[in-house]
Amino acid sequence: MARAYLSANERREQILDRAQALFFSKGFDATTVQDLMLAAGVSKGGFYHHFASKEDVLEAMSERLASVSIALIQDVMAIPGLNAFERLDQSLRAMRRFKKENAKGIIAAFNTVLRAENIVLYDRINRANIRIVLPLLSAIIEEGRQDGSFNVPNARQAAQAILALGSMLQDAVAGALAARNQSDRQRANAELDSALRWQGIAIDRILGLPDGSIQYAEPGFVDALLPVDDKAGR
């Protein structure tokens, strides 16, 4: 049966879809360009028309994943009448809401990228997210520096520090995921909740705000993402 015609953009997205599935299931290092071509049903020429290498595919996939955060922040930026603190606070709230609404898929993705064989994948996705979100976050902080919402000497450096904090959650997230069906699941959830609250305080201090100004995770957020099953671990 003849393959359905796809536009160049649709074909590129198809390659990225298949690549994401392969990278998550086999790991980035174990996936070859031949694997990608076979999974996407494209020839060598068709693949290289869109991507120069496997690393190029990973970069594009990482940017596509990061675009979710950009869209959420841009929606908040479009709301008139907000000061910089309100823009930052509502952006963080929007991202928490998105995570709760898409918890199942996000948990599955984290279970995959936090595996030892996917450390390169995790690092590249994280770096892409920082690079892509940085300009918008810097703009919000610079606005706050100008309107007095934030007390920072350099908006871009403050944004870089805030985004870098996310990497420090890796162990707490991995621990909570690993303990989902174990007897210590409540402790693991509590440790992740504590790490998130600490991160909120760290953001406050980076921005020159009183502790508790930024609510990085409201009460119950972790349990909403990783529900504790009372029957588990018995």
Secondary structure, DSSP 8 states (H G I E B T S, - for coil): -------HHHHHHHHHHHHHHHHHHH-TTT--HHHHHHHHT--HHHHHHH-SSHHHHHHHHHHHHHHHHHHHHHHHHTSTT--HHHHHHHHHHHHHHHHHHTHHHHHHHHHHHTSGGGHHHHHHHHHHHHHHHHHHHHHHHHHHHHHTS---S-HHHHHHHHHHHGGGGHHHHHHHHHTTTSTTHHHHHHHHHHHHHHHHHHHHHHTT--TTSS-SS-TTHHHHHS---TTTT-
